[in-house]
Amino acid sequence: MLVEDNFLWLDEHPKEKSLAWFSQDVIAPLKMLDSGKEIPVPDGLIQDWIGAIFLEGYTLERVRNVVTGFADYKNVFKQEVADSRLVKHDGDRFDAFLRIYKRQLQSVALNVNLSADFTALDPSRGYLICRSTHIGEALHANKKTEEERSPEDEYGYLWRMNLYWRLQYADNGVYAEVELISLSRDAAGNRLGRLLNGFVQSFPRDFVAGFMDGMRQAFPRIH
């Protein structure tokens, strides 16, 4: 939720904001709550992770162009995104395709279609909301083909994902936050647990960390 006086997560976490200002990337787990209680999902697992970074010396417009430049995600965020393309663009509305790849005991590739909307609150603040509209498990993770497993044969690595970018120009730079909320099959007590566990437990944090690394590479420190 966006609050006028606490637009950024960092606004409510001064220690972490100080770390970000001193050029240290911040990554932290959050909890999805409904009326103060965790949301029950039968056989599912919701995870919520946030990353924050301060990009000194850069403008809001320049950072905005990178986070909305979906066609270039495969280069900027190459640790997590193997392929990307912009499908449709109309003003501040975007439809895009991402191929997420993770190398592990059994490599995983996911074809993700998403819809995104950017909103400028004022000249110094804006946010981008991305929601998955389709997630398919690639039949051949190590091949470029987009052929997917049938729904009944999917493992449930990732059912849904929402990605939230929050950007604010302040202190002669841009504070950028990216928050990932994911829904996956719960590996606990599941016959597919061994296959799922490696991906489900590490994916959300690794994804956010990879995006932080990509932002740092795209916006190197200015000396």
CORLINGI-V597148 format. One record per residue. SS is DSSP state (hx for helix, st for strand, lp for the rest). Layout:
BEGIN
ss
SS
SS
END
This chain:
BEGIN
ss
lp
lp
st
lp
lp
st
lp
lp
hx
hx
hx
hx
lp
hx
hx
hx
hx
hx
hx
hx
hx
lp
lp
lp
lp
st
st
st
st
st
lp
lp
st
st
lp
lp
st
st
lp
lp
lp
lp
lp
st
st
st
st
st
st
st
st
st
st
st
st
st
lp
lp
lp
hx
hx
hx
hx
hx
hx
hx
hx
lp
lp
hx
hx
hx
hx
hx
hx
hx
lp
lp
lp
lp
st
st
st
st
st
st
st
st
st
st
lp
lp
st
st
st
st
st
st
st
st
st
st
lp
lp
lp
lp
lp
st
st
st
st
st
st
st
st
st
st
st
st
st
st
st
lp
lp
st
st
st
st
st
st
st
st
st
st
st
st
st
st
lp
lp
lp
lp
lp
lp
lp
lp
lp
st
lp
lp
hx
hx
hx
lp
lp
lp
lp
lp
lp
st
st
st
st
st
st
st
st
st
st
st
lp
lp
st
st
st
st
st
st
st
st
st
st
st
st
st
lp
lp
lp
lp
lp
lp
lp
hx
hx
hx
hx
hx
hx
hx
hx
hx
hx
hx
hx
hx
hx
hx
hx
hx
hx
hx
hx
hx
hx
hx
hx
hx
hx
lp
lp
lp
lp
lp
END
